[in-house]
Each structure stands twice: as C-alpha cells, then as structure tokens.
Amino acid sequence: MGRRGKKKGRPISGWLVLDKPIGMGSTEAVSKIKWLFQADKAGHAGTLDPLASGMLPIALGEATKTVPYVQDGAKIYLFTVAWGEERSTDDLEGPVTKNSEQRPSETDVRALLPKYTGVIMQTPPQFSAIKIAGERAYDLAREGETVDIPAREVEIGRLEIIEHGADRTIFEIECGKGTYVRSLARDMGRDLGCFGHISELRRIEVDPFTAEDFVTLAELEAARFGNPGDEPTESAEADDAVDVPVDFSAIDALLVDTSAALDCLPQVAISDDAATKIRLGNPVIIRGRDAPVEAEEACATARGKLVAIGAIEQGMFKPKRVFAG
C-alpha cells in the first residue's frame, strides 16, 4: 500500500489581524495561524519581536500577494523606556552593558522629542534582522561579533509622551517602514546621559488595519474548535484523515477581505467579461466617466471582488498581479 501524500491546505484567502502575545515569535505565529485555518499559504507583514505584543497582520492565500502594501503602511506603537540601563539587545532580553544613576525629568525628555520627529538617520540594533554580508545581524551578534550596521533614513510622523515617571517614560509613536523603536530608546538614553532600553512594546496599528480588527489566539481557537479543551494537538490534526469534515465557517468569518490591503490604491470597477480577460493576462479599456486615465498602480474589482493590481496607461488597465476568482 502506497504512502498517503501530504495533506494539502485549503485555498482560503484574506488577512488575519492577530493580537500577538508576548513570548511568541512572528514565524511561530504564522505557523500557528496557518495550522488553525489549514491554509495552503501564509505570511506576515512586518516582524514583531517575541518580547513585543500587538498587531501582526498575517496574510493567507491570495492575500500574500498584497503583503508589500501593508509592510509599507504607517505603524503606531505604545512603548515604555526604562531609564538607567543600556542593554545589548536594547530591550529586556539582553544583559546590561551600561548603567547610570542619572534620571531625566519630563522636561528633559520632552525637549528631545523634536530631534526624533520627521525624517531622521537611525542605526538599527545589533540584534536585528538586517543582513550584513549575507548573514543576519542577530546571528553575528549572538556569536559575539560587533557588527558595523550603517545608519539609514526612517520617518517618524509623531512621537508623544503618554506618561512620565521617575525611572520610565511611556511613549506613543507613529512611524514608517524600517523604524526600530529599540534604537530610539537606546539613542534617547544616550542623548539624555542616563541610558535606556525598551521594557514594554506593543504595536497597536498597521495601516490600513486598526485595533477594531484585532483577533486573539483564544478567539481563533474558540472559533475553530468550540469548547476549550476540545482542540487537538497540531501533530494530531496533521494525522487526521483527509476526508474528515471540518466546519471552518466561524474561523473564516474572522478574516478581513484581501482587498482591504489595497485601500491606498485607486479602485476601478470592471465588468465580468473584463475580469475574465484580465485574469488571462490581457489589458482592457477602462470605461466610466470617473475612471482614471493614468495611474502607476491601481486595483480592478468585479462585483466588489478583487481581480488584479496593475497600471493604467491612456485609459487602459494593464494587469501586473492577478488574483484567483
């Protein structure tokens, strides 16, 4: 008797906006979500450190084609800087490398904020996913190497003090792609002469998603398995017979539509016939009084369903990335 082939995942598509708990890595979270949905494909839009909590948008199926648009979106974090210590990882994970008895006043901290608002140059942490000569910086740092990571340009739209205490300050920040909040804590601590590191970090928004889209692991497990304690282990689920019927309707209802990631693009409504042509890779003429004549990127929809991302040139939509019907 031949061996049974590996069970194929479902072709489910959409975004799951996970409220990631502290202690779980981003890759681990993606694997968990992929397993819960029995999805054939999954990926995340922006790594969140294990010691951080909050918004980790996870794309399933066709939504993985829209990951770059979410990665480029603005992010909002709540974070706490503990003053008096600098650590090797710029958060609680690493050992203390510098310390100070000095503590900043709220006035001192507030006076520093303009320096860290707008377009600034920032050096990523030694323990980061930045690649140096083909290797991850955190792998080199764990081997004891001091990595020379060049500073790079990042944009911080807003940085505000939420609460200030004797040994810590809580901030809220709105920033662009590539900003390291851990670097911000390190650099502010050095500027204030007291050193500092991140003691708490929570991501509360990733454009276009908001806190209203949050789904917890507990909610996912309840939707997938019903009563607590009913859920099987991942290995047991993998060994289930292929023909065992499973009701995914409750958990699928927690997904955000794939097209939500493309709110930043012009939207073009097309007919079913045009959608068929586009899915075959053919360009179509865009009709309608308000239809754009030129656009570097736009998305075409038919009956509210995403068909393709493409360019509009001289009133013609030319598909670049097509989505299954």
C-alpha positions as CSV (number, residue, x, y, z in Angstrom):
1,M,0.0,0.0,0.0
2,G,1.5,3.4,-1.0
3,R,2.1,6.1,1.5
4,R,-0.6,8.8,1.7
5,G,0.5,12.1,0.3
6,K,0.9,15.2,2.4
7,K,-2.4,16.8,3.2
8,K,-2.9,19.9,1.1
9,G,-4.1,23.1,2.8
10,R,-7.2,25.0,1.9
11,P,-7.1,27.7,-0.7
12,I,-8.5,30.2,1.8
13,S,-7.6,33.9,1.3
14,G,-7.7,37.0,3.5
15,W,-6.0,38.9,6.3
16,L,-5.9,37.8,9.9
17,V,-5.0,40.7,12.2
18,L,-3.5,38.8,15.1
19,D,-3.1,40.3,18.6
20,K,0.2,38.5,19.1
21,P,1.0,37.7,22.7
22,I,4.4,38.3,24.4
23,G,6.8,35.3,24.0
24,M,5.6,34.2,20.6
25,G,7.9,34.9,17.6
26,S,6.4,36.1,14.3
27,T,7.3,33.0,12.4
28,E,5.8,30.8,15.1
29,A,2.6,32.9,15.0
30,V,2.3,32.5,11.2
31,S,2.7,28.7,11.6
32,K,0.0,28.7,14.2
33,I,-2.4,30.6,12.1
34,K,-1.7,28.6,9.0
35,W,-2.5,25.4,11.0
36,L,-5.6,26.8,12.6
37,F,-7.0,27.7,9.2
38,Q,-5.5,24.7,7.4
39,A,-4.4,27.2,4.8
40,D,-2.2,26.4,1.9
41,K,-0.2,29.6,2.1
42,A,0.6,32.2,4.8
43,G,3.0,35.1,5.6
44,H,3.2,38.1,7.8
45,A,3.6,41.8,7.0
46,G,6.3,43.1,9.4
47,T,8.2,41.2,12.1
48,L,7.2,41.7,15.7
49,D,9.9,40.7,18.3
50,P,8.9,37.9,20.7
51,L,9.0,40.4,23.7
52,A,6.6,42.7,21.9
53,S,2.9,42.3,21.7
54,G,0.1,43.5,19.5
55,M,-0.7,43.8,15.8
56,L,0.8,41.2,13.5
57,P,-1.1,41.2,10.2
58,I,-1.0,37.7,8.6
59,A,-1.9,37.1,5.0
60,L,-3.5,33.8,3.9
61,G,-3.6,32.5,0.3
62,E,-4.1,35.2,-2.3
63,A,-3.6,37.9,0.3
64,T,0.1,37.1,0.4
65,K,0.3,39.0,-3.0
66,T,-0.7,42.2,-1.1
67,V,1.9,41.9,1.7
68,P,4.2,44.7,0.4
69,Y,1.3,47.2,0.6
70,V,0.8,46.5,4.3
71,Q,4.5,46.4,5.1
72,D,4.8,49.9,3.7
73,G,1.9,51.2,5.8
74,A,2.4,53.5,8.8
75,K,2.7,51.8,12.2
76,I,1.7,53.0,15.7
77,Y,3.4,51.7,18.9
78,L,3.0,52.2,22.6
79,F,6.3,51.7,24.3
80,T,8.0,52.1,27.6
81,V,11.6,53.2,28.0
82,A,13.3,52.2,31.3
83,W,16.0,54.7,32.2
84,G,19.3,53.9,33.8
85,E,20.4,50.9,31.8
86,E,21.5,50.1,28.3
87,R,21.3,46.5,27.2
88,S,23.0,44.6,24.4
89,T,19.6,43.9,22.6
90,D,18.1,47.3,23.5
91,D,15.3,45.5,25.3
92,L,14.9,43.2,28.3
93,E,16.3,40.1,26.6
94,G,20.0,41.1,26.7
95,P,22.4,41.7,29.5
96,V,23.1,45.2,30.9
97,T,26.1,46.8,29.1
98,K,26.0,50.4,30.6
99,N,24.2,52.0,33.6
100,S,23.7,55.4,35.2
101,E,22.3,56.8,38.4
102,Q,21.0,59.8,36.4
103,R,17.3,60.1,35.6
104,P,15.7,62.5,33.1
105,S,12.9,64.9,34.0
106,E,9.8,65.1,31.9
107,T,11.0,68.5,30.6
108,D,14.4,66.9,29.6
109,V,12.6,64.2,27.6
110,R,10.0,66.5,26.0
111,A,12.8,68.8,24.8
112,L,14.4,65.8,23.0
113,L,11.3,64.8,21.0
114,P,11.8,67.2,18.0
115,K,15.1,65.6,17.3
116,Y,13.3,62.3,16.8
117,T,10.4,63.5,14.7
118,G,10.4,63.8,11.0
119,V,13.0,62.2,8.7
120,I,15.9,61.1,10.8
121,M,19.0,58.8,10.4
122,Q,18.8,55.7,12.6
123,T,21.3,52.9,13.2
124,P,19.4,49.5,13.7
125,P,20.2,47.4,16.8
126,Q,23.0,44.9,16.8
127,F,20.3,42.2,17.4
128,S,18.2,42.8,14.3
129,A,17.3,41.0,11.1
130,I,19.4,43.3,9.0
131,K,21.6,41.4,6.6
132,I,25.4,42.0,6.8
133,A,27.4,40.3,4.0
134,G,24.6,37.8,3.6
135,E,24.2,37.0,7.3
136,R,21.6,38.2,9.8
137,A,23.0,40.8,12.3
138,Y,21.5,38.9,15.2
139,D,23.3,35.7,14.2
140,L,26.6,37.5,14.1
141,A,25.8,39.3,17.4
142,R,25.0,36.0,19.2
143,E,28.4,34.8,18.1
144,G,30.0,37.7,19.9
145,E,30.8,39.8,16.9
146,T,30.3,43.6,16.9
147,V,28.5,44.4,13.7
148,D,29.0,47.7,11.8
149,I,25.5,48.5,10.7
150,P,25.2,51.7,8.6
151,A,22.6,54.3,9.7
152,R,19.6,54.6,7.4
153,E,16.8,57.1,6.8
154,V,13.5,56.5,8.6
155,E,10.4,58.7,9.1
156,I,8.7,59.4,12.4
157,G,5.4,61.2,11.9
158,R,4.6,61.6,15.6
159,L,6.3,61.0,19.0
160,E,4.4,61.8,22.2
161,I,4.8,61.3,25.9
162,I,1.9,59.4,27.4
163,E,3.2,59.2,31.0
164,H,6.4,60.0,32.7
165,G,7.7,58.5,36.0
166,A,10.9,58.5,38.0
167,D,12.5,55.6,36.2
168,R,10.5,55.3,33.0
169,T,8.6,57.1,30.3
170,I,5.7,55.8,28.2
171,F,5.5,57.0,24.6
172,E,3.3,56.6,21.6
173,I,4.9,56.8,18.2
174,E,3.6,56.8,14.6
175,C,6.4,55.8,12.2
176,G,7.2,54.5,8.7
177,K,8.7,51.2,7.4
178,G,12.1,50.2,8.8
179,T,11.9,52.2,12.1
180,Y,13.4,50.4,15.1
181,V,11.8,51.5,18.4
182,R,14.5,49.8,20.3
183,S,17.1,52.0,18.6
184,L,15.0,55.0,19.6
185,A,15.2,54.1,23.2
186,R,18.9,53.5,23.0
187,D,19.6,56.8,21.3
188,M,17.4,58.9,23.5
189,G,19.0,57.3,26.6
190,R,22.5,58.3,25.3
191,D,21.4,61.8,24.4
192,L,19.9,62.2,27.9
193,G,23.1,60.8,29.5
194,C,21.2,58.2,31.5
195,F,21.0,55.3,29.0
196,G,17.8,53.4,28.3
197,H,16.1,50.3,26.9
198,I,12.7,49.1,25.9
199,S,10.8,47.4,28.8
200,E,7.4,47.2,27.1
201,L,6.4,47.4,23.4
202,R,3.0,47.0,21.8
203,R,2.1,47.6,18.2
204,I,-1.5,48.9,18.1
205,E,-1.9,49.8,14.4
206,V,-0.5,48.8,11.0
207,D,-2.2,50.8,8.2
208,P,-4.8,50.1,6.9
209,F,-5.7,47.9,10.0
210,T,-6.8,49.3,13.4
211,A,-7.5,47.9,16.8
212,E,-11.0,47.1,15.8
213,D,-9.6,44.3,13.5
214,F,-7.7,42.6,16.4
215,V,-8.3,38.8,16.9
216,T,-6.7,36.9,19.8
217,L,-5.5,33.3,19.8
218,A,-8.2,32.5,22.3
219,E,-10.9,33.8,19.9
220,L,-9.4,31.9,17.0
221,E,-9.2,28.6,18.9
222,A,-12.8,29.1,20.1
223,A,-14.0,29.7,16.6
224,R,-12.1,26.7,15.3
225,F,-12.7,24.1,18.0
226,G,-15.6,25.4,20.1
227,N,-15.3,24.4,23.7
228,P,-12.0,24.9,25.5
229,G,-10.1,21.7,25.7
230,D,-11.5,20.3,22.5
231,E,-8.7,21.4,20.3
232,P,-6.3,18.6,19.1
233,T,-2.5,19.0,19.0
234,E,-1.0,20.2,15.8
235,S,0.5,16.7,15.1
236,A,-2.8,15.1,15.7
237,E,-4.6,17.4,13.3
238,A,-1.9,16.7,10.7
239,D,-2.6,13.0,11.0
240,D,-6.4,13.3,10.6
241,A,-7.9,11.5,7.7
242,V,-8.2,13.7,4.7
243,D,-12.0,13.1,4.4
244,V,-12.9,14.2,8.0
245,P,-15.4,17.1,7.5
246,V,-14.4,20.2,9.4
247,D,-16.6,23.4,9.7
248,F,-14.4,26.4,9.1
249,S,-17.2,28.9,8.8
250,A,-16.7,30.5,12.3
251,I,-13.0,31.0,12.0
252,D,-13.2,32.1,8.3
253,A,-15.6,34.9,9.4
254,L,-12.7,36.4,11.4
255,L,-10.7,37.2,8.2
256,V,-10.5,40.7,6.7
257,D,-11.0,40.7,2.9
258,T,-7.8,40.7,0.8
259,S,-8.8,44.0,-0.9
260,A,-8.5,45.9,2.4
261,A,-4.7,46.0,2.0
262,L,-5.2,48.0,-1.2
263,D,-7.2,50.9,0.1
264,C,-4.2,53.1,-0.8
265,L,-4.7,52.4,-4.5
266,P,-7.2,53.8,-7.0
267,Q,-10.1,51.4,-7.3
268,V,-11.6,50.6,-10.8
269,A,-14.8,48.7,-11.2
270,I,-14.9,46.4,-14.2
271,S,-17.4,44.0,-15.9
272,D,-17.3,40.2,-15.6
273,D,-16.1,40.0,-19.2
274,A,-13.3,42.4,-18.5
275,A,-12.4,40.4,-15.4
276,T,-12.1,37.2,-17.4
277,K,-9.8,38.9,-19.9
278,I,-7.6,40.4,-17.1
279,R,-7.3,37.0,-15.4
280,L,-5.9,35.7,-18.7
281,G,-3.3,38.5,-18.5
282,N,-4.9,40.7,-21.1
283,P,-5.3,44.5,-20.9
284,V,-8.7,46.1,-21.0
285,I,-10.1,49.6,-21.7
286,I,-11.4,51.3,-18.5
287,R,-14.9,52.7,-19.0
288,G,-16.8,55.2,-17.0
289,R,-16.9,59.0,-16.5
290,D,-14.8,58.9,-13.3
291,A,-12.3,56.3,-14.4
292,P,-8.7,57.4,-14.1
293,V,-6.8,57.7,-17.4
294,E,-3.3,57.2,-15.9
295,A,-2.1,55.5,-12.7
296,E,1.2,53.8,-11.9
297,E,-0.8,51.3,-9.7
298,A,-4.5,50.6,-9.3
299,C,-6.6,47.7,-8.5
300,A,-9.5,46.3,-10.6
301,T,-12.6,44.8,-8.9
302,A,-15.6,43.0,-10.3
303,R,-18.8,42.9,-8.2
304,G,-16.7,44.1,-5.3
305,K,-14.2,41.2,-5.6
306,L,-10.5,41.9,-6.2
307,V,-9.4,40.9,-9.7
308,A,-5.9,42.4,-10.3
309,I,-3.3,45.0,-9.5
310,G,-2.0,46.8,-12.5
311,A,-1.1,50.1,-14.2
312,I,-3.5,52.4,-16.1
313,E,-2.0,53.8,-19.3
314,Q,-4.0,56.0,-21.7
315,G,-7.3,54.7,-20.2
316,M,-6.2,51.0,-20.5
317,F,-5.7,48.7,-17.4
318,K,-2.7,46.5,-17.8
319,P,-2.6,43.7,-15.1
320,K,0.6,43.0,-13.2
321,R,-0.6,40.8,-10.5
322,V,-3.8,38.7,-10.9
323,F,-6.0,37.2,-8.2
324,A,-7.9,34.0,-8.4
325,G,-11.7,34.3,-9.0
